[in-house]
């Protein structure tokens, strides 16, 4: 057992595929001290599958909380229910390698000054579309450098105090973007982060194009509310208006229709989020393009804003 750790997750309507996720967690070579799951009031058998699952004796049976809420609120509720100093976060639909718990927490256990760690997320390719998407995303992300790494909450661990120092996950976001804004704030106020590529999670992205485009829309909407990547989404909007710009990319003639629709749904989500999405609560301020909570602002120098 990894001392001082709590594993958290949020779930909603995961009944069709949740057993595979539960089996991947039960197969871990190590275990957290606590396991807390927040279910956002699923109407299927998600909760009953979790509670009836035959957990091995050395893995803590999850404490399941049912609360109708968004993802950010669910994550915060789970963290508030534990007093463990290290929080490990994952999502249903993400399937960790057997040594994932050990590897995602190893940097924090070995370095007391480290506050956040993230691992490597690989696309799980079961359907034909997922196999295509896995290859496509690998090409798209081949130029991403380690300095651009921003841990996803499907594969991260952090100290509870770091979570508190930015006021937790931003619950005012409607659909998505809560983990990106959370870690961007942590980075902005100087929390020490590390990347461990040995902490591997296989991520089951949407099984078909229609579901994937809905995901892109949600991500764009959340990014607009959170106020980041404005230049990126404006570039996508230009491509939607003037499709020949696609030919200027390094992939040129590859998958033109798919690339156009990817830009369209991402940009549409961003524009609608920008025009009609939630605005930051009072007290939030922007610094160098990143929205900071009142709690995070306490860690900036007096002239920081």
Helices and strands as residue ranges (DSSP letters): E 5-11, H 18-26, E 34-39, H 46-52, E 63-66, H 71-80, E 86-89, E 94-96, H 100-110, E 116-123, H 128-140, G 146-148, E 156-159, H 160-165, H 178-188, E 193-203, H 209-226, H 230-241, G 243-248, H 256-276, E 285-287, E 290-292, H 294-297
